Structures are given as structure tokens and as C-alpha cells.
Amino acid sequence: MWQDRYHPSHSYPLLLAWALSAFHTSVFVAVALLGLHLGGALGPALAQLDTLTGMALFLGLWGTGWWATRFGARGIGAAVLGRWMSDGALVNRGPMAGGLNGALFYAWLALVLALRSLVGGQPEVAALFVSSAVVGVPFAFIFGVAFGFVFAVLDTVLIEVGRAQVIAGLPPPATGVATPTATADVTPEEP
Amino acid sequence: MFSAHTWHVAVRLVHVGAAAVVFGGLALVTLLLLQRRRADDATPLLGVVELFERVAWLALGVIVMTGVGNAGAIGRALPGPSSVWGGRFAVKLAAVLLLLLLSLVRSAAVTHAAARAPVALAAEAVNPLLRLYGLSVTLTGVILGLAVFLAHG
């Protein structure tokens, strides 16, 4: 039965990790789009990007973000039950998750652009992209740490707002699902 | 393999389809919550809501990705922010950002409701969720209206 397959008590940490990874990727890209547009630079920037490359970059960012979010969201079972504001699980792990996401995405970016250059018959440009990863990956890690911290604070605020909407009048967390003391390091289940 | 025009049509089709999934799903869940409030039945609504949240995030990601493709199809001819079209485009992007923020609040609310009452949606959670879904479907409708202006106005 699909009701059993999607029973919330089994999958709610995964839902939040899935929501956070899509949220981070989409907000990051939407803010970049809006900033470029307001600066008058969106058209020229997008003119350099073909459809396949753009899709490969976006999906790469989403994929590394999904992995990094699951890394950062360990313990989220306890978090959603109300303790995370005090133990700061997301804020503690967010910067490292963001750094790893940044490093992985830069490596993916260099690979995609190198492949595009190779297909376009420019092996010297491809080599340049690959070699740029040596310097680019550590810098991307540092930028990622900063973005990871900002997103962790934003996630924390928005999840708390959502919790505050429904918490009044509801019974305490169901036993057997997760408890603040029992799920200090819950890893979201595999999809 | 495919012409640039074919790619752009395909990207636009996926963009519109994903938007339809979000808007239609939000409207459907809002109606189901309204029904749940009027008749205190034991419909397994929580499973439906949670499944929709997963699908909605997939669709929202696809909307942003294909939105980049749609703007890229215009390329250098994309009007600047001081033009009427460019101003509406900026408002649409800002509204999409707002929808993303609201959607995370909504998903968190669903997650908390599921954690507190995992078998069926608690009656106390229906009204708060109804407010969040109502806001989301209204904002999505505004974004769709802006999209129509951008495409045809």
C-alpha cells in the first residue's frame, strides 16, 4: 500500500533533507539570477551558456547539495522534535556541509567545462579548466563554508517558523518515532 | 542532435508542466484540508501531504533550472531591469524566492505535524496547514499571472 510506503513516521527526516537540498540549490540560483538581472548582466552571462551545459551544472549543484545536506542534516530527527534550536545541530554542521558542497561543485564545474571545451576542439582550454581545480577547489570550500553558515541560519529560522505554526495544541512527539535523547545522530534513511 | 529551437521548446514545456504540478498540487491539498476541516474523517491525508511536499520540491527545482534555460533562450536580447518587461521579470524572480521560503516553512510544518501525530493528521494541525497552503497557492497564482504577462503581455 502506498500509505505504508509513504508513512510519515518513517520518512519525515528524509523529507526535510530533500526539501533543504532543493531549497538551497533553488535559492542560490534564483538569487544569482536576480542579482545578475538587476545588474544588467544576466543576458550576456546566459548567452555564454548552452542548454546542456546549464542543465549539467544545475543538476550537479543539486546532486552535491543533496549529499552535503544529508551530511549536515544528521541528527535532524532530534532537531524537528524541538531541541535543535538549543543544540544548534544545523548551524554546527552547516558550514562544513557548505564547504564540502562548494568544493565538490567546483570540481564538477571544472569537469563539465573541460568536457565542453574538448568537444568543441579546444584541448588547451580543457586543460586550463582541469588545472584551475587545484586552486579553485580550496577557494570554493572557503566560499562554501560562508554560504553554508548563512543557509544554516536561514534554515533554522524557517524551520522554527514552520514548527511554531503547528506545535500549539498537538500532543508531544510520538514514542517510537524519535526522541530528542534517542536520536542525537539520526541519519536520514536511504531513498 | 536537436536544434536550439527544439531544446527551447522542450525546456519551456517542462517549465510549464512543473509549474502546473506545483499549482495543481497546492490547490488539491488545500481542498483536501478544507474537506478534512468540515468532515472529521480518517482519510490518510498526512501521507498525501507528505508525498506532495516531496514532489513539490522536485518540481520547484525543475522550475528554477528550466527558468534559467528560458531566460537563456532570450540571451543578449533579455531586456534590462529598467524596462517594463525587465521590471516584471525582477518581480517574478522575487516572488519565486518568496515561494521557496514559504515552501520550506510549509514543509517544516508538515514534518512537525507528522512527528507529533504520525498516524493521521491531527485536527489541531489542519487550520495552520490550511493557512500555509492557502498562502502558497495564492502566491503561486500571482507568479503564474506574472508569467502570462511576461510571455504574452
Chai-1 contact restraints between the chains, C-beta under 6 A:
chainA,res_idxA,chainB,res_idxB,connection_type,confidence,min_distance_angstrom,max_distance_angstrom,comment,restraint_id
A,Q3,B,P44,contact,1.0,0.0,6.0,A-B,restraint_1
A,Q3,B,G47,contact,1.0,0.0,6.0,A-B,restraint_2
A,Y6,B,G47,contact,1.0,0.0,6.0,A-B,restraint_3
A,Y6,B,L51,contact,1.0,0.0,6.0,A-B,restraint_4
A,P8,B,L46,contact,1.0,0.0,6.0,A-B,restraint_5
A,P8,B,E50,contact,1.0,0.0,6.0,A-B,restraint_6
A,P8,B,A114,contact,1.0,0.0,6.0,A-B,restraint_7
A,P8,B,P118,contact,1.0,0.0,6.0,A-B,restraint_8
A,S9,B,P118,contact,1.0,0.0,6.0,A-B,restraint_9
A,Y12,B,T111,contact,1.0,0.0,6.0,A-B,restraint_10
A,Y12,B,A114,contact,1.0,0.0,6.0,A-B,restraint_11
A,Y12,B,A115,contact,1.0,0.0,6.0,A-B,restraint_12
A,L15,B,E50,contact,1.0,0.0,6.0,A-B,restraint_13
A,L15,B,E53,contact,1.0,0.0,6.0,A-B,restraint_14
A,L15,B,T111,contact,1.0,0.0,6.0,A-B,restraint_15
A,L16,B,T111,contact,1.0,0.0,6.0,A-B,restraint_16
A,W18,B,R54,contact,1.0,0.0,6.0,A-B,restraint_17
A,W18,B,W57,contact,1.0,0.0,6.0,A-B,restraint_18
A,A19,B,W57,contact,1.0,0.0,6.0,A-B,restraint_19
A,A19,B,S107,contact,1.0,0.0,6.0,A-B,restraint_20
A,A22,B,W57,contact,1.0,0.0,6.0,A-B,restraint_21
A,A22,B,G61,contact,1.0,0.0,6.0,A-B,restraint_22
A,F23,B,L100,contact,1.0,0.0,6.0,A-B,restraint_23
A,F23,B,L104,contact,1.0,0.0,6.0,A-B,restraint_24
A,S26,B,L60,contact,1.0,0.0,6.0,A-B,restraint_25
A,S26,B,G61,contact,1.0,0.0,6.0,A-B,restraint_26
A,S26,B,V64,contact,1.0,0.0,6.0,A-B,restraint_27
A,S26,B,L100,contact,1.0,0.0,6.0,A-B,restraint_28
A,V27,B,L100,contact,1.0,0.0,6.0,A-B,restraint_29
A,V29,B,V64,contact,1.0,0.0,6.0,A-B,restraint_30
A,A30,B,V64,contact,1.0,0.0,6.0,A-B,restraint_31
A,A30,B,V96,contact,1.0,0.0,6.0,A-B,restraint_32
A,A30,B,L97,contact,1.0,0.0,6.0,A-B,restraint_33
A,L33,B,L93,contact,1.0,0.0,6.0,A-B,restraint_34
A,L34,B,L93,contact,1.0,0.0,6.0,A-B,restraint_35
A,H37,B,P81,contact,1.0,0.0,6.0,A-B,restraint_36
A,H37,B,A90,contact,1.0,0.0,6.0,A-B,restraint_37
A,L38,B,P81,contact,1.0,0.0,6.0,A-B,restraint_38
A,G40,B,G80,contact,1.0,0.0,6.0,A-B,restraint_39
A,L42,B,L78,contact,1.0,0.0,6.0,A-B,restraint_40
A,G43,B,G75,contact,1.0,0.0,6.0,A-B,restraint_41
A,G43,B,R76,contact,1.0,0.0,6.0,A-B,restraint_42
A,G43,B,L78,contact,1.0,0.0,6.0,A-B,restraint_43
A,P44,B,R76,contact,1.0,0.0,6.0,A-B,restraint_44
A,L46,B,A71,contact,1.0,0.0,6.0,A-B,restraint_45
A,L46,B,G72,contact,1.0,0.0,6.0,A-B,restraint_46
A,L46,B,G75,contact,1.0,0.0,6.0,A-B,restraint_47
A,A47,B,G75,contact,1.0,0.0,6.0,A-B,restraint_48
A,A47,B,R76,contact,1.0,0.0,6.0,A-B,restraint_49
A,L49,B,G72,contact,1.0,0.0,6.0,A-B,restraint_50
A,T51,B,W7,contact,1.0,0.0,6.0,A-B,restraint_51
A,T51,B,G69,contact,1.0,0.0,6.0,A-B,restraint_52
A,G54,B,V68,contact,1.0,0.0,6.0,A-B,restraint_53
A,F58,B,M65,contact,1.0,0.0,6.0,A-B,restraint_54
A,V80,B,T111,contact,1.0,0.0,6.0,A-B,restraint_55
A,V80,B,A115,contact,1.0,0.0,6.0,A-B,restraint_56
A,L81,B,A115,contact,1.0,0.0,6.0,A-B,restraint_57
A,L158,B,L104,contact,1.0,0.0,6.0,A-B,restraint_58
A,L158,B,V105,contact,1.0,0.0,6.0,A-B,restraint_59
A,I159,B,A108,contact,1.0,0.0,6.0,A-B,restraint_60
A,V161,B,V105,contact,1.0,0.0,6.0,A-B,restraint_61
A,G162,B,V105,contact,1.0,0.0,6.0,A-B,restraint_62
A,G162,B,A108,contact,1.0,0.0,6.0,A-B,restraint_63
A,G162,B,A109,contact,1.0,0.0,6.0,A-B,restraint_64
A,R163,B,H112,contact,1.0,0.0,6.0,A-B,restraint_65
A,Q165,B,A109,contact,1.0,0.0,6.0,A-B,restraint_66
A,Q165,B,P128,contact,1.0,0.0,6.0,A-B,restraint_67
A,V166,B,A109,contact,1.0,0.0,6.0,A-B,restraint_68
A,V166,B,H112,contact,1.0,0.0,6.0,A-B,restraint_69
A,V166,B,A113,contact,1.0,0.0,6.0,A-B,restraint_70
A,V166,B,A125,contact,1.0,0.0,6.0,A-B,restraint_71
A,V166,B,P128,contact,1.0,0.0,6.0,A-B,restraint_72
A,G169,B,E124,contact,1.0,0.0,6.0,A-B,restraint_73
A,L170,B,R116,contact,1.0,0.0,6.0,A-B,restraint_74
A,L170,B,A122,contact,1.0,0.0,6.0,A-B,restraint_75
A,L170,B,E124,contact,1.0,0.0,6.0,A-B,restraint_76
A,P171,B,R116,contact,1.0,0.0,6.0,A-B,restraint_77
A,P173,B,A115,contact,1.0,0.0,6.0,A-B,restraint_78
A,P173,B,R116,contact,1.0,0.0,6.0,A-B,restraint_79
A,A174,B,P118,contact,1.0,0.0,6.0,A-B,restraint_80
A,V177,B,P118,contact,1.0,0.0,6.0,A-B,restraint_81
